[in-house]
Amino acid sequence: MQEIEAIYENGVLRPLGPLALKESQTVRLLIAASSGGARLDGSLLDRAKAEVAASPNGPTLEEIRRRLSVIPGSMADFVAAERGEY
């Protein structure tokens, strides 16, 4: 038996982590709603806060937009590819 967290999006449950299952394996689900929304990695959030606090001259919004504008494709395409959605 495995206990995993998933998010419900557009009528589909999406696991938030890897599953030890074979392709096309049938499973039985017991669903317990989580009390919170999306879960963030606490250590990642703490590290990001520390980096922001240590950098008094962080990039401006315009600088971030300029850097992002040279990345080919779209963020939506990237996220869909990462999730295996086509």
N, C-alpha and C positions, 0 to 999 in steps of 0.2 A: 504494500500500500504506500502511496506517495501523498504528501500534502504539499500543494503548490498554491501560489496566488495567481489570479488571472484578472484580466479586465474585460468587461463586456462592452463591445463596440459594434455598432451596426448589425446587431443580431448574432454576433459571433463571440464566443469566449476565447480570448487570446492569453496563453500562458505568459507570465512575466519571467520565466526561466526555462531552462531545458527540461525535457521530459524523457524518462527512461522507458520509451515505448517503441514498438515496432511499427513501421508504416502500415496504415490501415487497421491497426489493432483496435478492437472494440473495448471501451472502458465504461465504467459506471461512475457517475458523478454525484457527490453529495455537496450541495451548495450552501455555504454560510456566508451571508453578506458581511463585508468588512465595514468597520465603523468609520474608517477614514477614506479619503479619496486616493489619488495616486500616491504611491510610496516613493520617497526619495532616499537615496543612499546617504545616510547621515554623515559618514566620513567624507564623502565627496562634497557635500554641502559645506561642511566645516572647513575643508581645504580651500574651497572657492572663496568663502568669506575671508579667510586668512590672507589669501592672495590679493583680494580687493583692498583689504585694510592696509597691506604692506605696500601698495602701489598708489601713492597720492596722485600721480599723473597718469591715470588710466586712459585708454583710448576714448575718443569722443564717439558719439553715435554716428557721426558722419564718417569717421575713420573705419568703424566697423562695417558700415554699409559699403564703403569703397572696397574693402577687402573681400567682403562676401560677393560683391558684384562680379568678380573675376572667376568665380567658381562656376564651371559649366553645369548645365541642367538646373534642376530645382530641388529644394529641400524635400518637397513632397515625393519626387522621384526617388531620392536617396532613402527616405524612410520606407517607402513601399518596397524597394529592393532589399533593404535590411530585414524587413519582415517576411520577405518571400512572396509579396503580393505582386501580381502582374496584371 
